[in-house]
Amino acid sequence: MTKNPVSVLVVVHTPARDVLLLERASYPGFWQSVTGSLEIGEQPAQAAVREVAEETGIACTAADLCDWRLSNRFEIFPQWRARYAEGVTHNVEHVFSLCVPRQSVAIAPDEHINWRWRPWREAAASCFSWTNRDAILMLGQNAQPPMQP
């Protein structure tokens, strides 16, 4: 099955703006927030709720998420293009955040090998993805995270 080139990015953070980062199993040293592709018929908020649960064990609802109403279009890294249909080179990513108390998480070992909470500036500097870095910087630099209208 080919991957859908539409995904979500969920910046999980504490009220103090410490950010949860996950280290990719397939690329040790690559840190990121919760991410994942939409399944057939799934809406972005539904995918965000599912991905948070799958990747961290944190249960939330769509109402718990902050939908930034922001989408990024980026080129898919060449090493990951084989997972998509032939000729697909770009992905559209919908950005969300989720504020939770600092806690232990249950990572999906087939996807991630480690997790950590970091202050937002350090978290942003740790991310390999520019969209993830920029979202964390936006979160940290605003007195309030982007809110739903």
matplotlib code that plots the C-alpha trace (Angstrom):
import matplotlib.pyplot as plt

x = [0.0, 1.3, 1.4, -0.9, 1.1, -1.1, -0.1, -0.3, 2.3, 1.3, 3.5, 2.9, 3.9, 3.5, 2.0, 5.7, 6.3, 8.5, 8.1, 7.9, 10.4, 10.5, 13.7, 13.0, 13.8, 14.8, 17.0, 18.6, 19.5, 16.5, 14.2, 10.6, 7.2, 4.3, 3.7, 1.8, -0.1, -3.9, -5.6, -8.3, -11.4, -9.7, -9.8, -6.7, -7.9, -8.9, -5.4, -3.8, -5.8, -4.9, -1.2, -0.8, -2.3, -0.2, 3.1, 2.9, 0.0, -1.5, -5.3, -6.9, -9.9, -10.1, -11.5, -8.2, -6.2, -5.4, -5.8, -3.4, -5.2, -1.7, -0.6, 3.0, 3.9, 7.4, 9.5, 9.6, 13.1, 14.4, 15.1, 11.3, 9.8, 9.6, 6.7, 4.6, 3.0, 5.4, 6.0, 4.9, 7.5, 5.7, 3.5, 1.0, 1.2, -1.5, -0.2, -1.8, -0.6, -1.6, -1.0, -0.5, 1.2, 4.8, 4.5, 6.0, 5.0, 4.6, 6.4, 5.7, 9.0, 8.6, 8.6, 10.6, 13.5, 13.5, 11.6, 12.4, 10.9, 13.0, 12.5, 11.1, 14.3, 16.3, 13.5, 13.4, 17.1, 16.9, 14.4, 15.6, 12.4, 12.1, 8.3, 8.7, 11.4, 9.3, 6.1, 8.0, 9.5, 6.1, 4.7, 7.6, 7.6, 3.9, 2.4, -0.4, -0.3, -2.3, -5.9, -8.9, -11.1]
y = [0.0, 3.4, 6.3, 9.2, 12.4, 14.3, 14.3, 15.9, 17.4, 17.5, 19.6, 18.0, 20.5, 21.4, 24.7, 25.8, 25.0, 22.0, 20.0, 16.2, 14.9, 11.3, 9.7, 7.8, 4.1, 4.0, 7.1, 7.3, 10.9, 12.2, 13.9, 15.0, 15.7, 13.4, 13.0, 10.7, 10.3, 10.5, 7.2, 6.9, 9.0, 10.4, 14.1, 15.8, 16.2, 12.5, 11.6, 13.8, 12.1, 8.7, 9.5, 11.0, 7.8, 5.5, 7.3, 8.4, 6.5, 9.9, 9.8, 12.9, 14.0, 16.5, 19.0, 18.8, 19.7, 23.2, 23.3, 26.0, 26.2, 26.0, 23.7, 23.2, 21.8, 20.3, 18.0, 14.4, 13.3, 11.0, 8.1, 8.0, 8.5, 4.7, 4.6, 6.9, 6.4, 6.8, 10.4, 11.8, 14.2, 16.5, 16.2, 18.6, 18.7, 20.0, 21.5, 21.0, 21.3, 19.5, 20.9, 18.2, 17.9, 16.6, 12.9, 9.6, 8.3, 4.9, 5.1, 2.8, 0.8, 0.1, 3.9, 5.4, 4.4, 7.2, 10.2, 13.3, 16.6, 19.7, 23.4, 24.8, 26.4, 23.2, 21.2, 23.3, 23.1, 19.3, 18.8, 17.6, 18.9, 22.6, 22.5, 20.9, 23.4, 26.4, 25.1, 24.8, 28.2, 29.7, 27.9, 29.3, 32.8, 33.5, 34.3, 32.0, 29.2, 29.7, 29.3, 28.1, 30.9]
z = [0.0, -0.9, 1.6, 1.3, 0.6, 3.1, 6.7, 10.2, 12.5, 16.1, 18.5, 21.9, 24.6, 28.3, 29.6, 30.1, 26.4, 26.9, 23.7, 23.3, 20.7, 19.3, 17.8, 14.6, 14.7, 11.0, 11.3, 14.8, 15.6, 13.7, 16.2, 15.5, 16.9, 16.3, 12.5, 10.3, 7.0, 6.8, 6.1, 3.3, 4.3, 7.4, 8.3, 9.6, 13.1, 13.2, 12.0, 14.6, 17.4, 16.0, 15.6, 19.1, 20.6, 18.3, 18.8, 22.5, 24.2, 25.1, 24.7, 23.4, 21.3, 18.4, 20.9, 22.9, 19.8, 18.7, 14.9, 13.7, 10.3, 8.8, 6.0, 4.8, 1.4, 1.3, -0.8, 0.4, 1.3, -1.5, 0.9, 1.8, -1.7, -2.4, 0.1, -2.1, -5.6, -8.5, -9.3, -5.9, -4.7, -2.3, 0.8, 2.4, 6.2, 8.5, 11.8, 15.2, 18.8, 22.0, 25.5, 28.2, 31.6, 31.4, 31.5, 30.5, 27.1, 25.5, 22.1, 19.2, 19.0, 15.3, 14.7, 17.5, 19.8, 22.3, 23.5, 25.5, 26.7, 25.8, 26.2, 23.0, 21.7, 22.2, 20.7, 17.6, 17.2, 17.5, 14.6, 11.2, 9.5, 8.8, 9.1, 12.6, 13.6, 12.4, 14.2, 17.5, 17.1, 16.4, 19.5, 21.7, 20.4, 20.8, 24.2, 23.2, 20.6, 17.5, 18.4, 16.5, 15.2]

ax = plt.figure().add_subplot(projection="3d")
ax.plot(x, y, z, "-o")
ax.set_aspect("equal")
plt.show()
